[in-house]
Amino acid sequence: MNQIELKKQVGERAAQYVEDGMIVGLGTGSTAEFFVAALGERVKNEGLNIVGVPTSDRTRNQATALGIKIKNIDDVDYIDLTVDGADEVDENFQGIKGGGAAHLWEKIVSSNSKRNIWIVDNSKMVKTLGAFPLPIEVIPFGSKHVVDKLIAAGYKPKIRRDENGNPKLTHFHNYIIDLQVDSIPDPKQLGTELINMVGVVEHGLFLDHVNTLIIGRPEGPQVIDNIR
Ligand SMILES: O=C(CO)[C@H](O)[C@H](O)COP(=O)(O)O
């Protein structure tokens, strides 16, 4: 089974967790796309009555095209369940997100969800976070100084750029700094350090967020509940 098939496998498995009447956070990325597609099938075939809360314009467009009712985060009081992908997950259920530059929106939705399920293919599982460059959303104004401070602190920051070489803008018109750290032995300490830097809006460390992890494996999806 290749990575795409594993992503499809976990996306479809996660769609089974959605119940009639739920308000559902819809993640962003190629894995979440399979979840949204499977949810759209259930809406169409079973008449499942749900409201989706998207985490990006891309997901909103996909869900709308599939006939899933959509509300914005500020038009709901809570979210029952959010299903999203991740870039890296360690054995303590801590993760890195933001490869798709949507981690701020995703974190707002997941923080307001009663339950969070992550769906990942097995290549995303790591012993220690950090091989994947950590995305940090920063305000453009003064971002050069955030980069300088990160270099002074011993990190390797890089402003993410689009195909024309311009800084890539997030949904909220901010920049993304990808921080190469190689290894993050203490994610909480790094998260605190980053969020306390003036100009940083949000980093891609999602700590103590996930309740259930569904890992795509050739022998079938592995479901692990975070009971810590
Ligand atoms: O955090 C994200 C977007 O900001 C994605 O969930 C993450 O990048 C995983 O993407 P994919 O499912 O395409 O591998």
The ligand as an SDF file (V2000), in Angstrom:
LIG
                    3D

 14 13  0  0  0  0  0  0  0  0999 V2000
   -1.1480   20.8350    9.1520 O   0  0  0  0  0  0  0  0  0  0  0  0
   -1.5820   20.6890    8.0440 C   0  0  0  0  0  0  0  0  0  0  0  0
   -1.9280   21.8190    7.1520 C   0  0  0  0  0  0  0  0  0  0  0  0
   -1.5600   23.0400    7.7370 O   0  0  0  0  0  0  0  0  0  0  0  0
   -1.7920   19.3160    7.5270 C   0  0  0  0  0  0  0  0  0  0  0  0
   -2.6730   18.6450    8.3620 O   0  0  0  0  0  0  0  0  0  0  0  0
   -0.4940   18.5940    7.4930 C   0  0  0  0  0  0  0  0  0  0  0  0
    0.4100   19.3550    6.7060 O   0  0  0  0  0  0  0  0  0  0  0  0
   -0.6330   17.1890    6.9130 C   0  0  0  0  0  0  0  0  0  0  0  0
   -0.8590   17.2780    5.5390 O   0  0  0  0  0  0  0  0  0  0  0  0
   -1.0410   16.0120    4.6330 P   0  0  0  0  0  0  0  0  0  0  0  0
   -2.2590   15.2930    5.1150 O   0  0  0  0  0  0  0  0  0  0  0  0
   -1.2150   16.5710    3.2460 O   0  0  0  0  0  0  0  0  0  0  0  0
    0.1800   15.1550    4.7310 O   0  0  0  0  0  0  0  0  0  0  0  0
  1  2  2  0
  2  3  1  0
  2  5  1  0
  3  4  1  0
  5  6  1  0
  5  7  1  0
  7  8  1  0
  7  9  1  0
  9 10  1  0
 10 11  1  0
 11 12  2  0
 11 13  1  0
 11 14  1  0
M  END
$$$$
